[in-house]
Amino acid sequence: MRWIIDGMNVIGTRPDAWWLDRHAAMVRLVQLLERWAAPGGEQVTVVFEQPPRPPIRSTVIEVAHAPRPRRDSADDEIVRRLMADGEPAMVRVVTSDRWLVDRVHATGATVQSANSFRTLLESS
Protein backbone atom coordinates (compact mmCIF):
# COMPACT_ATOMS: atom_id res chain seq x y z
CA MET A 1 0.00 0.00 0.00
CA ARG A 2 1.21 3.46 -0.93
CA TRP A 3 -0.13 6.55 0.80
CA ILE A 4 -0.91 10.04 -0.47
CA ILE A 5 -1.68 12.51 2.28
CA ASP A 6 -3.73 15.69 1.83
CA GLY A 7 -1.39 17.63 4.11
CA MET A 8 -3.42 20.66 5.11
CA ASN A 9 -6.52 18.50 5.52
CA VAL A 10 -4.73 16.38 8.12
CA ILE A 11 -3.24 19.45 9.81
CA GLY A 12 -6.70 21.00 10.03
CA THR A 13 -8.08 18.10 12.06
CA ARG A 14 -6.68 19.64 15.26
CA PRO A 15 -7.58 23.16 16.41
CA ASP A 16 -4.08 23.64 17.80
CA ALA A 17 -3.61 27.15 16.37
CA TRP A 18 -1.77 25.76 13.34
CA TRP A 19 -3.01 28.75 11.35
CA LEU A 20 -0.71 31.04 13.34
CA ASP A 21 2.36 29.31 11.90
CA ARG A 22 1.43 27.23 8.88
CA HIS A 23 5.04 26.29 8.11
CA ALA A 24 5.64 24.96 11.63
CA ALA A 25 2.44 22.90 11.33
CA MET A 26 3.69 21.45 8.04
CA VAL A 27 7.05 20.57 9.64
CA ARG A 28 5.26 18.87 12.56
CA LEU A 29 3.13 16.82 10.16
CA VAL A 30 6.17 15.73 8.14
CA GLN A 31 7.90 14.66 11.37
CA LEU A 32 4.83 12.66 12.46
CA LEU A 33 4.68 11.01 9.03
CA GLU A 34 8.38 10.15 9.15
CA ARG A 35 8.07 8.51 12.57
CA TRP A 36 5.06 6.54 11.38
CA ALA A 37 6.43 5.51 7.97
CA ALA A 38 10.02 4.62 8.83
CA PRO A 39 9.55 1.45 10.92
CA GLY A 40 7.26 -0.28 8.41
CA GLY A 41 8.83 1.14 5.27
CA GLU A 42 5.55 2.76 4.25
CA GLN A 43 5.67 4.71 0.98
CA VAL A 44 4.21 8.10 1.84
CA THR A 45 3.75 11.29 -0.15
CA VAL A 46 2.34 14.37 1.56
CA VAL A 47 0.92 16.99 -0.78
CA PHE A 48 0.60 20.67 0.11
CA GLU A 49 -1.05 23.44 -1.91
CA GLN A 50 2.15 25.43 -2.18
CA PRO A 51 5.84 24.78 -1.68
CA PRO A 52 6.85 25.15 1.97
CA ARG A 53 9.07 28.18 2.58
CA PRO A 54 11.70 27.36 3.63
CA PRO A 55 11.59 23.93 1.96
CA ILE A 56 10.88 20.87 4.09
CA ARG A 57 13.16 17.96 3.25
CA SER A 58 12.80 14.32 4.23
CA THR A 59 14.74 11.17 3.47
CA VAL A 60 11.80 9.04 4.65
CA ILE A 61 8.76 10.45 2.82
CA GLU A 62 8.13 12.56 -0.26
CA VAL A 63 7.11 16.15 0.43
CA ALA A 64 5.24 17.41 -2.64
CA HIS A 65 3.13 20.39 -3.64
CA ALA A 66 0.82 21.49 -6.39
CA PRO A 67 2.48 23.14 -9.40
CA ARG A 68 0.59 26.40 -8.80
CA PRO A 69 -0.76 27.41 -5.40
CA ARG A 70 -4.49 28.07 -5.36
CA ARG A 71 -7.57 26.82 -3.58
CA ASP A 72 -7.94 23.02 -3.91
CA SER A 73 -4.71 22.75 -5.91
CA ALA A 74 -3.44 19.99 -3.59
CA ASP A 75 -6.61 18.02 -4.37
CA ASP A 76 -5.97 18.41 -8.09
CA GLU A 77 -2.34 17.31 -7.63
CA ILE A 78 -3.44 14.23 -5.69
CA VAL A 79 -5.86 13.24 -8.46
CA ARG A 80 -3.22 13.92 -11.12
CA ARG A 81 -0.83 11.58 -9.31
CA LEU A 82 -3.48 8.87 -9.03
CA MET A 83 -4.36 9.11 -12.70
CA ALA A 84 -0.66 8.79 -13.62
CA ASP A 85 -0.23 5.78 -11.33
CA GLY A 86 -0.29 2.39 -13.03
CA GLU A 87 -1.93 0.82 -9.97
CA PRO A 88 -4.15 3.37 -8.22
CA ALA A 89 -5.92 0.54 -6.38
CA MET A 90 -2.68 0.14 -4.40
CA VAL A 91 -2.91 3.72 -3.13
CA ARG A 92 -4.75 5.01 -0.07
CA VAL A 93 -5.46 8.73 0.07
CA VAL A 94 -5.89 10.44 3.42
CA THR A 95 -8.45 13.25 3.28
CA SER A 96 -11.84 14.25 4.59
CA ASP A 97 -12.64 16.51 1.67
CA ARG A 98 -15.88 15.02 0.26
CA TRP A 99 -15.24 16.30 -3.26
CA LEU A 100 -11.76 14.78 -3.25
CA VAL A 101 -13.09 11.49 -1.82
CA ASP A 102 -15.40 11.12 -4.83
CA ARG A 103 -12.59 11.89 -7.25
CA VAL A 104 -10.23 9.43 -5.52
CA HIS A 105 -12.81 6.62 -5.62
CA ALA A 106 -13.32 7.29 -9.34
CA THR A 107 -9.63 6.44 -9.94
CA GLY A 108 -9.91 3.14 -8.04
CA ALA A 109 -7.89 4.26 -5.00
CA THR A 110 -9.16 4.02 -1.43
CA VAL A 111 -9.62 6.70 1.21
CA GLN A 112 -9.00 7.01 4.92
CA SER A 113 -10.40 9.96 6.84
CA ALA A 114 -7.94 12.63 7.90
CA ASN A 115 -9.11 12.53 11.51
CA SER A 116 -8.71 8.76 11.93
CA PHE A 117 -5.30 8.89 10.25
CA ARG A 118 -4.16 11.75 12.50
CA THR A 119 -5.20 9.67 15.52
CA LEU A 120 -3.17 6.77 14.13
CA LEU A 121 -0.13 9.03 13.64
CA GLU A 122 -0.35 10.41 17.15
CA SER A 123 -0.62 6.97 18.71
CA SER A 124 2.49 5.69 16.90
Beta strands, then each sheet from edge to edge (+ up, - down):
strand 1: 2-6
strand 2: 43-48
strand 3: 62-65
strand 4: 91-94
strand 5: 110-112
sheet 1: 3+ 2+ 1+ 4+ 5+
end
